[in-house]
Amino acid sequence: MKYLPLTPILHPWIEELNKDHDLIFDWISKFGSPINLINLDVFGENFQEFEQVFNKYGLKHKIFFARKSNKCKSLVWAAKELGFGVDTASIEELEDCVAIGLEASSITVTAAIKNQKLIEYAVKHQIPLILDNEDECDLLQKVLQEYDETLNVGIRLSGFRHKEQRLYSRFGFDVEKVKDFLFLHFNPRGKFNRLNFDGFHFHLNGYSVSERASALFQTIALADEIRPHGFDTSFIDIGGGILMNYLASAAEWDEFHQALKESAKNEKEEVTFQKDLLGMTLQNGQVVGEPKVYPYFNKLSQGKFIEEILLTEKQGQRCYDLLNERNIELRIEPGRSILAQAGLTVAKVAYRKQDAEGRLLVGLEMNKSQMTSASADFLVDPLFIPQEKLNSEPCEVYFVGGYCLEQDFILKRCIRLPQFPQIGDLLCFVNTAGYMMHFYERQAHGFDLAKNLIIGTKRTWEAKSDEIFWEARLNT
Ligand SMILES: Cc1ncc(COP(=O)(O)O)c(C=O)c1O
């Protein structure tokens, strides 16, 4: 077993909290293990970072928090309090926004499936929809006729050209065919005459700045083509996929990747449980592909990522200039990146044991569903919170969870602890607010869901639903 560090970046509030172990032990004894913490002030800071970039370039803009990345209703309420919007992926998320009091103009609906119930709800509340396909347009037109209403809509696009290729997505209208579709149907005599075209939307897979800039240029060109025909594009929404950075060291990131590839060789030590290659494959003794993991270390994150898109130049003109000249509002839907440093998950050590191959397994009172994303592993070191400092040697461990599955490893990577863990010690996994806490959360085995504690370090917030507000007086 070999541990290679992947040191997390820690926001000052996490560093402060890490000095107050009594408080964390207190939470675990009150609310059980694991618990999730959400810091609404940090959510606000991330929003401000995006705001500042848009303001710097004088852009009309709107930020919608992609709620799918974290289920806490308190975040929706905080978005309302802080003056930004929410992107919703289901009727349940939509209803929460309305119940919390967001205005229709601060809600966008990108739900992958929009059934009659959702569409009727949106029409009743005049909440604009982002449309993905012609069947959705048909259903919306039918509902609008029944209600004798009209509705503002955005059209989702895909199939952009980038470096001689087209960027595939299962979502959206083909960008090369949508113009004819609009001309034919979105007019007073067309079959979608109750749908008011208002703007375009796309959300690209992956995290490429240049792909997003290409898509944005093509969408602006499309807006120019349709304008003389009476179609005014008031906004372009470029979705999410804005990078955030979890890790402090580029060298550690590179060394881990190198060691992971090397580990496949017979005589090399494992750096992940049973030499899991995290999505790479072994073909004729050679490691093929790249790990299927989020780029946990990256240099271009959050505001800078957006700025880089805005500054991309084509034929002497920059993206932001083109938008400003046309008075087009730029929208984004950050999920993960607006939650950077805003949350963490704490779990309690239940047991230690040695497996038959000599590894030290540390059982945590949690399960894999309580900290999982689409990434093959969460490549960020946790913080260790012991009940007391011991004089024992550091030890290398794997964390396992409460499911009856062989695969219930909380992290696949081998982790080093500064001392031998004791039952009741705590592990704090930082930066779990984006997707990790809730996206795959399940109640198999009848396990309770983790409690969500809402904190604010600079001001007092409310907590919504069954979330618990905790006044944390940290020196941040
Ligand atoms: C339409 C849409 N908008 C926004 C997001 C949020 O993306 P991210 O969390 O990467 O910012 C997603 C994520 O899947 C999405 O599908």
Ligand as a Chemical Component Dictionary entry (heavy atoms), coordinates in Angstrom:
data_LIG
# 
_chem_comp.id                   LIG 
_chem_comp.type                 NON-POLYMER 
_chem_comp.pdbx_formal_charge   0 
_chem_comp.three_letter_code    LIG 
# 
loop_
_chem_comp_atom.comp_id 
_chem_comp_atom.atom_id 
_chem_comp_atom.alt_atom_id 
_chem_comp_atom.type_symbol 
_chem_comp_atom.charge 
_chem_comp_atom.model_Cartn_x 
_chem_comp_atom.model_Cartn_y 
_chem_comp_atom.model_Cartn_z 
_chem_comp_atom.pdbx_ordinal 
LIG C1 C1 C 0 -28.423 22.100 -17.802 1  
LIG C2 C2 C 0 -27.402 22.102 -16.722 2  
LIG N1 N1 N 0 -27.066 23.283 -16.162 3  
LIG C3 C3 C 0 -26.154 23.338 -15.167 4  
LIG C4 C4 C 0 -25.534 22.207 -14.689 5  
LIG C5 C5 C 0 -24.541 22.347 -13.572 6  
LIG O1 O1 O 0 -23.266 21.980 -13.949 7  
LIG P1 P1 P 0 -22.033 22.159 -12.939 8  
LIG O2 O2 O 0 -22.400 21.582 -11.648 9  
LIG O3 O3 O 0 -20.924 21.440 -13.605 10 
LIG O4 O4 O 0 -21.771 23.603 -12.832 11 
LIG C6 C6 C 0 -25.848 20.961 -15.245 12 
LIG C7 C7 C 0 -25.181 19.750 -14.774 13 
LIG O5 O5 O 0 -25.407 18.661 -15.179 14 
LIG C8 C8 C 0 -26.801 20.913 -16.302 15 
LIG O6 O6 O 0 -27.159 19.745 -16.853 16 
# 
loop_
_chem_comp_bond.comp_id 
_chem_comp_bond.atom_id_1 
_chem_comp_bond.atom_id_2 
_chem_comp_bond.value_order 
_chem_comp_bond.pdbx_ordinal 
LIG C1 C2 SING 1  
LIG C2 N1 SING 2  
LIG C2 C8 DOUB 3  
LIG N1 C3 DOUB 4  
LIG C3 C4 SING 5  
LIG C4 C5 SING 6  
LIG C4 C6 DOUB 7  
LIG C5 O1 SING 8  
LIG O1 P1 SING 9  
LIG P1 O2 DOUB 10 
LIG P1 O3 SING 11 
LIG P1 O4 SING 12 
LIG C6 C7 SING 13 
LIG C6 C8 SING 14 
LIG C7 O5 DOUB 15 
LIG C8 O6 SING 16 
# 
